[in-house]
Amino acid sequence: MTNYSTFASDAFSGRSVLVTGAASGMGLETARAFLSKGAEVVLADRDADGLQRARGELSGKVHTVTVDVGQPDSIEKMFEYCDSNLARLDNLVCCAAVITAKKIPDQDWAHWERVMSINLLGTFFTAKGAISRMLTNENGGNIVCVASDVAYHGGGGLIADTAYAASKAGTLSMVKSIGRELAGKNVRINALNPGPTDSPMHSHIDPALKERIAANLPMRRMGRPDDMAAAIMFLCSEAAEFVYGSALDVDGGSSFR
Ligand SMILES: NC(=O)c1ccc[n+]([C@@H]2O[C@H](COP(=O)([O-])OP(=O)(O)OC[C@H]3O[C@@H](n4cnc5c(N)ncnc54)[C@H](O)[C@@H]3O)[C@@H](O)[C@H]2O)c1
């Protein structure tokens, strides 16, 4: 039983979804969720082996494409793949990101460039590629950009750092700006703010620290990838028709601690 099992099995039948960061964690679970509801899904990631593994375990209308969202040419190639293989692009979910946890003295210029180019520029230019296609769709489209609760709280260098938190705060602002510019154009864009989620992104974290993080959350557990997949599915569904330019916190209550 997953949190998205409440959606009808044909809820996204006839719809396509491009998911970046889909070789792992919430991107992979989001791809699995949409496939289970009848969608045609393109999994995009820079981890070619991870994509291969995902392809082996998923069933349905699955595509995989390697992309480095920190490289504009690579993003362009990903969309060329979509143009050649999908009738049209209906939904985009931007999950691809790197998490970093360095203290300020260890954050140099190259560190900030890397984090910003993948997490913020990568998300913007992926959204831009989708927008140009969705604007020509009769039914428009939906975009979900995954940000983070640290966009509000900041990152102290323990599990997330300044550069990462700033990239996610930038993502929230970017979603608002895109939403303003696309007003009335039938392309909805929203952000998702996950709280601490037990995914491979945190595989390096000591289990005792994870327990402490969970104990401090009002819900007394860390998030699961299917919590995020369900919320992303909601944002892409007709049930969210009036949800626009918003940031949905799915964080077990971390945002009101
Ligand atoms: N796990 C958490 O606690 C948490 C909390 C808040 C927000 N988030 C955000 O959720 C999203 C998904 O995170 P996750 O926990 O599933 O992490 P994850 O590490 O399991 O997955 C991230 C995926 O992004 C891919 N990726 C990284 N750099 C890339 C690049 N340049 N081009 C293409 N793909 C790239 C990785 O290969 C990986 O498959 C991220 O945006 C992350 O910042 C995670």
The ligand as a Tripos MOL2 file, in Angstrom:
@<TRIPOS>MOLECULE
LIG
   44    48     1     0     0
SMALL
NO_CHARGES

@<TRIPOS>ATOM
      1 N1         15.6390   13.2900    0.5860 N.am      1 LIG1
      2 C1         15.3020   14.4010    1.2480 C.2       1 LIG1
      3 O1         15.3000   14.4520    2.4840 O.2       1 LIG1
      4 C2         14.8760   15.6240    0.4960 C.ar      1 LIG1
      5 C3         14.2750   16.6650    1.2250 C.ar      1 LIG1
      6 C4         13.8750   17.8030    0.5520 C.ar      1 LIG1
      7 C5         14.0450   17.8940   -0.8090 C.ar      1 LIG1
      8 N2         14.6320   16.8610   -1.4920 N.ar      1 LIG1
      9 C6         14.7400   17.0150   -2.9450 C.3       1 LIG1
     10 O2         14.0070   15.9710   -3.5460 O.3       1 LIG1
     11 C7         14.5410   15.6610   -4.8330 C.3       1 LIG1
     12 C8         14.8060   14.1810   -4.9570 C.3       1 LIG1
     13 O3         15.7130   13.8020   -3.9350 O.3       1 LIG1
     14 P1         15.8960   12.2860   -3.4560 P.3       1 LIG1
     15 O4         15.8450   12.3080   -1.9840 O.co2     1 LIG1
     16 O5         14.9970   11.3840   -4.1940 O.co2     1 LIG1
     17 O6         17.4280   12.0710   -3.8520 O.3       1 LIG1
     18 P2         18.1860   10.9260   -4.6700 P.3       1 LIG1
     19 O7         19.6340   11.2110   -4.4680 O.co2     1 LIG1
     20 O8         17.6720    9.5930   -4.2880 O.co2     1 LIG1
     21 O9         17.7940   11.2330   -6.1800 O.3       1 LIG1
     22 C9         18.3230   12.3390   -6.8770 C.3       1 LIG1
     23 C10        18.5370   11.8990   -8.3130 C.3       1 LIG1
     24 O10        18.9950   13.0440   -9.0570 O.3       1 LIG1
     25 C11        19.9790   12.6020   -9.9540 C.3       1 LIG1
     26 N3         20.8500   13.6930  -10.3440 N.ar      1 LIG1
     27 C12        21.7480   14.3760   -9.5820 C.ar      1 LIG1
     28 N4         22.3900   15.2720  -10.3220 N.ar      1 LIG1
     29 C13        21.8930   15.1920  -11.5780 C.ar      1 LIG1
     30 C14        22.1700   15.8520  -12.7930 C.ar      1 LIG1
     31 N5         23.1220   16.8010  -12.8670 N.pl3     1 LIG1
     32 N6         21.4760   15.5190  -13.8910 N.ar      1 LIG1
     33 C15        20.5240   14.5580  -13.8400 C.ar      1 LIG1
     34 N7         20.2370   13.8630  -12.7310 N.ar      1 LIG1
     35 C16        20.9130   14.1790  -11.6000 C.ar      1 LIG1
     36 C17        20.7450   11.5160   -9.1730 C.3       1 LIG1
     37 O11        21.4900   10.6670  -10.0650 O.3       1 LIG1
     38 C18        19.6050   10.8080   -8.4720 C.3       1 LIG1
     39 O12        19.1020    9.7410   -9.2440 O.3       1 LIG1
     40 C19        15.7840   16.5390   -4.9460 C.3       1 LIG1
     41 O13        15.4540   17.7070   -5.6550 O.3       1 LIG1
     42 C20        16.1140   16.8770   -3.5120 C.3       1 LIG1
     43 O14        16.8720   18.0650   -3.4090 O.3       1 LIG1
     44 C21        15.0490   15.7380   -0.8810 C.ar      1 LIG1
@<TRIPOS>BOND
     1     1     2 1
     2     2     3 2
     3     2     4 1
     4     4     5 ar
     5     4    44 ar
     6     5     6 ar
     7     6     7 ar
     8     7     8 ar
     9     8     9 1
    10     8    44 ar
    11     9    10 1
    12     9    42 1
    13    10    11 1
    14    11    12 1
    15    11    40 1
    16    12    13 1
    17    13    14 1
    18    14    15 2
    19    14    16 1
    20    14    17 1
    21    17    18 1
    22    18    19 2
    23    18    20 1
    24    18    21 1
    25    21    22 1
    26    22    23 1
    27    23    24 1
    28    23    38 1
    29    24    25 1
    30    25    26 1
    31    25    36 1
    32    26    27 ar
    33    26    35 ar
    34    27    28 ar
    35    28    29 ar
    36    29    30 ar
    37    29    35 ar
    38    30    31 1
    39    30    32 ar
    40    32    33 ar
    41    33    34 ar
    42    34    35 ar
    43    36    37 1
    44    36    38 1
    45    38    39 1
    46    40    41 1
    47    40    42 1
    48    42    43 1
@<TRIPOS>SUBSTRUCTURE
     1 LIG1         1 GROUP 0 **** ****
